[in-house]
C-alpha cells in the first residue's frame, strides 16, 4: 500500500496492526509461555507480518520505524512478564 505522496506509512501501519492483533491472540490463548515457546510463536506468527516485503518498502521515516518497533517492544514485554509468571508459579509449588 502506497499513498499518492509515495510514502509507505499505510504499509507500516497495516503490518503493525496485523502483528499486534496476532500478539493479542497469543496473549488471550496462552496464560503463560516459556521463552522457547514464545520465540517459536513470535517467529511463526508475528515476525512474518513485520518482515513481509520489507526490502521493497524499507521504512525510512522515524514514525514508520517506531510503529514497527512498538510491536516488538510489546512482544518483548509480554514475553518477559510471562516468563516471570511461569517462574513464580514454579516456586509456589
Backbone as JSON Lines, residues from 0, in Angstrom:
{"i":0,"aa":"X","n":[0.84,-1.17,0.0],"ca":[0.0,0.0,0.0],"c":[0.88,1.24,0.0]}
{"i":1,"aa":"X","n":[0.59,2.1,-0.89],"ca":[1.38,3.32,-1.02],"c":[0.43,4.49,-1.23]}
{"i":2,"aa":"X","n":[0.78,5.63,-0.69],"ca":[-0.07,6.81,-0.82],"c":[0.28,7.58,-2.09]}
{"i":3,"aa":"X","n":[-0.49,8.61,-2.35],"ca":[-0.22,9.46,-3.52],"c":[1.13,10.16,-3.41]}
{"i":4,"aa":"X","n":[1.59,10.36,-2.2],"ca":[2.86,11.05,-1.99],"c":[4.04,10.09,-2.01]}
{"i":5,"aa":"X","n":[3.8,8.84,-2.41],"ca":[4.85,7.82,-2.48],"c":[5.45,7.51,-1.11]}
{"i":6,"aa":"X","n":[4.61,7.46,-0.08],"ca":[5.06,7.12,1.26],"c":[4.47,5.77,1.65]}
{"i":7,"aa":"X","n":[5.21,5.05,2.47],"ca":[4.83,3.71,2.86],"c":[4.2,3.66,4.25]}
{"i":8,"aa":"X","n":[3.71,4.75,4.75],"ca":[3.15,4.77,6.1],"c":[1.97,3.83,6.25]}
{"i":9,"aa":"X","n":[1.14,3.74,5.23],"ca":[-0.02,2.84,5.3],"c":[0.43,1.4,5.43]}
{"i":10,"aa":"X","n":[1.49,1.03,4.7],"ca":[2.0,-0.33,4.77],"c":[2.56,-0.62,6.16]}
{"i":11,"aa":"X","n":[3.29,0.33,6.73],"ca":[3.83,0.15,8.08],"c":[2.72,0.0,9.1]}
{"i":12,"aa":"X","n":[1.73,0.84,9.02],"ca":[0.6,0.78,9.96],"c":[-0.19,-0.51,9.8]}
{"i":13,"aa":"X","n":[-0.39,-0.94,8.57],"ca":[-1.13,-2.18,8.32],"c":[-0.36,-3.39,8.86]}
{"i":14,"aa":"X","n":[0.93,-3.44,8.6],"ca":[1.75,-4.55,9.08],"c":[1.77,-4.58,10.61]}
{"i":15,"aa":"X","n":[1.9,-3.42,11.23],"ca":[1.93,-3.35,12.69],"c":[0.58,-3.76,13.28]}
{"i":16,"aa":"X","n":[-0.51,-3.34,12.65],"ca":[-1.84,-3.7,13.15],"c":[-2.07,-5.21,13.08]}
{"i":17,"aa":"X","n":[-1.67,-5.82,11.98],"ca":[-1.82,-7.27,11.86],"c":[-0.98,-8.0,12.9]}
{"i":18,"aa":"X","n":[0.27,-7.57,13.05],"ca":[1.15,-8.21,14.03],"c":[0.63,-8.01,15.44]}
{"i":19,"aa":"X","n":[0.11,-6.82,15.74],"ca":[-0.43,-6.55,17.07],"c":[-1.66,-7.4,17.34]}
{"i":20,"aa":"X","n":[-2.5,-7.63,16.35],"ca":[-3.68,-8.46,16.56],"c":[-3.28,-9.91,16.8]}
{"i":21,"aa":"X","n":[-2.25,-10.38,16.12],"ca":[-1.78,-11.74,16.34],"c":[-1.17,-11.86,17.73]}
{"i":22,"aa":"X","n":[-0.43,-10.85,18.16],"ca":[0.12,-10.86,19.52],"c":[-1.0,-10.9,20.55]}
{"i":23,"aa":"X","n":[-2.05,-10.15,20.33],"ca":[-3.21,-10.18,21.23],"c":[-3.86,-11.55,21.27]}
{"i":24,"aa":"X","n":[-3.92,-12.21,20.12],"ca":[-4.48,-13.56,20.07],"c":[-3.62,-14.52,20.88]}
{"i":25,"aa":"X","n":[-2.31,-14.37,20.78],"ca":[-1.4,-15.23,21.55],"c":[-1.59,-14.98,23.05]}
{"i":26,"aa":"X","n":[-1.73,-13.71,23.44],"ca":[-1.93,-13.38,24.86],"c":[-3.22,-13.99,25.39]}
{"i":27,"aa":"X","n":[-4.28,-13.95,24.58],"ca":[-5.56,-14.5,25.03],"c":[-5.56,-16.02,25.06]}
{"i":28,"aa":"X","n":[-4.77,-16.64,24.2],"ca":[-4.77,-18.09,24.1],"c":[-3.94,-18.76,25.18]}
{"i":29,"aa":"X","n":[-2.79,-18.17,25.5],"ca":[-1.87,-18.79,26.46],"c":[-1.79,-17.94,27.72]}
{"i":30,"aa":"X","n":[-2.0,-18.57,28.87],"ca":[-1.85,-17.86,30.14],"c":[-0.39,-17.55,30.41]}
{"i":31,"aa":"X","n":[0.44,-18.56,30.3],"ca":[1.88,-18.37,30.44],"c":[2.58,-19.15,29.34]}
{"i":32,"aa":"X","n":[3.68,-18.62,28.89],"ca":[4.51,-19.32,27.9],"c":[5.95,-19.21,28.35]}
{"i":33,"aa":"X","n":[6.71,-20.26,28.09],"ca":[8.13,-20.15,28.4],"c":[8.84,-19.46,27.24]}
{"i":34,"aa":"X","n":[10.09,-19.15,27.44],"ca":[10.82,-18.35,26.46],"c":[10.92,-19.04,25.1]}
{"i":35,"aa":"X","n":[11.22,-20.33,25.1],"ca":[11.35,-21.06,23.84],"c":[10.04,-21.11,23.07]}
{"i":36,"aa":"X","n":[8.95,-21.34,23.8],"ca":[7.64,-21.39,23.16],"c":[7.27,-20.04,22.56]}
{"i":37,"aa":"X","n":[7.53,-18.96,23.32],"ca":[7.2,-17.65,22.81],"c":[8.03,-17.3,21.59]}
{"i":38,"aa":"X","n":[9.31,-17.63,21.6],"ca":[10.16,-17.35,20.44],"c":[9.66,-18.09,19.21]}
{"i":39,"aa":"X","n":[9.18,-19.31,19.41],"ca":[8.62,-20.06,18.3],"c":[7.35,-19.4,17.78]}
{"i":40,"aa":"X","n":[6.45,-19.05,18.69],"ca":[5.2,-18.39,18.29],"c":[5.48,-17.05,17.6]}
{"i":41,"aa":"X","n":[6.43,-16.3,18.14],"ca":[6.77,-14.99,17.57],"c":[7.33,-15.14,16.16]}
{"i":42,"aa":"X","n":[8.25,-16.09,15.99],"ca":[8.87,-16.24,14.68],"c":[7.92,-16.83,13.64]}
{"i":43,"aa":"X","n":[6.92,-17.57,14.08],"ca":[5.98,-18.16,13.13],"c":[4.82,-17.22,12.8]}
{"i":44,"aa":"X","n":[4.27,-16.55,13.82],"ca":[3.03,-15.8,13.61],"c":[3.17,-14.29,13.54]}
{"i":45,"aa":"X","n":[4.13,-13.71,14.23],"ca":[4.22,-12.25,14.29],"c":[5.26,-11.69,13.32]}
{"i":46,"aa":"X","n":[6.45,-12.26,13.36],"ca":[7.55,-11.74,12.56],"c":[7.26,-11.68,11.06]}
{"i":47,"aa":"X","n":[6.59,-12.67,10.47],"ca":[6.29,-12.56,9.03],"c":[5.49,-11.31,8.66]}
{"i":48,"aa":"X","n":[4.59,-10.89,9.53],"ca":[3.82,-9.67,9.24],"c":[4.72,-8.44,9.22]}
{"i":49,"aa":"X","n":[5.71,-8.43,10.1],"ca":[6.61,-7.28,10.16],"c":[7.63,-7.29,9.04]}
{"i":50,"aa":"X","n":[7.98,-8.46,8.54],"ca":[9.05,-8.56,7.55],"c":[8.57,-8.75,6.12]}
{"i":51,"aa":"X","n":[7.27,-8.84,5.9],"ca":[6.77,-9.09,4.56],"c":[7.19,-7.97,3.6]}
{"i":52,"aa":"X","n":[7.94,-8.32,2.6],"ca":[8.44,-7.4,1.56],"c":[9.16,-6.18,2.13]}
{"i":53,"aa":"X","n":[9.82,-6.34,3.25],"ca":[10.5,-5.21,3.89],"c":[11.58,-4.65,2.98]}
{"i":54,"aa":"X","n":[12.18,-5.48,2.14],"ca":[13.22,-5.0,1.24],"c":[12.66,-4.02,0.22]}
{"i":55,"aa":"X","n":[11.4,-4.22,-0.17],"ca":[10.8,-3.35,-1.17],"c":[10.37,-2.01,-0.58]}
{"i":56,"aa":"X","n":[9.73,-2.05,0.59],"ca":[9.19,-0.8,1.12],"c":[10.02,-0.2,2.22]}
{"i":57,"aa":"X","n":[11.13,-0.8,2.61],"ca":[12.11,-0.33,3.6],"c":[11.72,0.98,4.29]}
{"i":58,"aa":"X","n":[11.11,0.9,5.46],"ca":[10.69,2.12,6.14],"c":[11.89,2.97,6.53]}
{"i":59,"aa":"X","n":[11.85,4.23,6.13],"ca":[12.97,5.11,6.44],"c":[12.54,6.32,7.24]}
{"i":60,"aa":"X","n":[11.26,6.54,7.39],"ca":[10.8,7.61,8.27],"c":[10.78,7.1,9.7]}
{"i":61,"aa":"X","n":[11.13,7.95,10.61],"ca":[11.2,7.58,12.03],"c":[9.85,7.07,12.53]}
{"i":62,"aa":"X","n":[8.76,7.71,12.12],"ca":[7.45,7.3,12.6],"c":[7.08,5.9,12.1]}
{"i":63,"aa":"X","n":[7.5,5.54,10.88],"ca":[7.21,4.21,10.37],"c":[8.02,3.14,11.11]}
{"i":64,"aa":"X","n":[9.26,3.45,11.4],"ca":[10.11,2.53,12.14],"c":[9.57,2.36,13.56]}
{"i":65,"aa":"X","n":[9.15,3.47,14.18],"ca":[8.62,3.41,15.54],"c":[7.37,2.55,15.64]}
{"i":66,"aa":"X","n":[6.52,2.59,14.63],"ca":[5.29,1.79,14.62],"c":[5.65,0.3,14.65]}
{"i":67,"aa":"X","n":[6.63,-0.08,13.85],"ca":[7.04,-1.49,13.8],"c":[7.77,-1.9,15.07]}
{"i":68,"aa":"X","n":[8.58,-1.0,15.61],"ca":[9.31,-1.32,16.84],"c":[8.38,-1.42,18.04]}
{"i":69,"aa":"X","n":[7.26,-0.71,18.0],"ca":[6.3,-0.77,19.1],"c":[5.76,-2.19,19.27]}
{"i":70,"aa":"X","n":[5.53,-2.87,18.15],"ca":[5.07,-4.26,18.2],"c":[6.14,-5.13,18.86]}
{"i":71,"aa":"X","n":[7.38,-4.93,18.47],"ca":[8.47,-5.73,19.03],"c":[8.64,-5.46,20.52]}
{"i":72,"aa":"X","n":[8.51,-4.22,20.93],"ca":[8.64,-3.88,22.35],"c":[7.5,-4.5,23.14]}
{"i":73,"aa":"X","n":[6.29,-4.42,22.62],"ca":[5.15,-5.01,23.32],"c":[5.28,-6.53,23.41]}
{"i":74,"aa":"X","n":[5.8,-7.15,22.37],"ca":[6.02,-8.6,22.41],"c":[7.09,-8.95,23.44]}
{"i":75,"aa":"X","n":[8.12,-8.16,23.51],"ca":[9.18,-8.41,24.48],"c":[8.65,-8.26,25.9]}
{"i":76,"aa":"X","n":[7.83,-7.25,26.13],"ca":[7.24,-7.05,27.47],"c":[6.35,-8.22,27.84]}
{"i":77,"aa":"X","n":[5.57,-8.71,26.9],"ca":[4.7,-9.86,27.16],"c":[5.55,-11.08,27.48]}
{"i":78,"aa":"X","n":[6.61,-11.29,26.72],"ca":[7.46,-12.47,26.92],"c":[8.11,-12.44,28.28]}
{"i":79,"aa":"X","n":[8.65,-11.3,28.68],"ca":[9.33,-11.23,29.98],"c":[8.34,-11.36,31.13]}
{"i":80,"aa":"X","n":[7.15,-10.78,30.99],"ca":[6.17,-10.91,32.08],"c":[5.65,-12.34,32.16]}
{"i":81,"aa":"X","n":[5.52,-13.0,31.03],"ca":[5.05,-14.37,31.02],"c":[6.09,-15.31,31.63]}
{"i":82,"aa":"X","n":[7.36,-15.07,31.35],"ca":[8.41,-15.89,31.95],"c":[8.43,-15.66,33.46]}
{"i":83,"aa":"X","n":[8.23,-14.42,33.9],"ca":[8.18,-14.12,35.32],"c":[7.02,-14.87,35.99]}
{"i":84,"aa":"X","n":[5.85,-14.87,35.34],"ca":[4.69,-15.59,35.88],"c":[4.99,-17.08,36.0]}
{"i":85,"aa":"X","n":[5.64,-17.63,34.98],"ca":[5.96,-19.05,35.0],"c":[6.92,-19.37,36.15]}
{"i":86,"aa":"X","n":[7.92,-18.52,36.36],"ca":[8.87,-18.76,37.45],"c":[8.2,-18.66,38.81]}
{"i":87,"aa":"X","n":[7.3,-17.72,39.01],"ca":[6.62,-17.59,40.29],"c":[5.69,-18.77,40.54]}
{"i":88,"aa":"X","n":[5.06,-19.29,39.48],"ca":[4.22,-20.46,39.65],"c":[5.05,-21.69,40.02]}
{"i":89,"aa":"X","n":[6.23,-21.81,39.46],"ca":[7.11,-22.93,39.79],"c":[7.56,-22.88,41.25]}
{"i":90,"aa":"X","n":[7.87,-21.69,41.73],"ca":[8.38,-21.58,43.1],"c":[7.28,-21.8,44.14]}
{"i":91,"aa":"X","n":[6.03,-21.54,43.79],"ca":[4.91,-21.73,44.71],"c":[4.59,-23.21,44.91]}
{"i":92,"aa":"X","n":[4.91,-24.04,43.93],"ca":[4.57,-25.46,44.05],"c":[5.69,-26.27,44.64]}
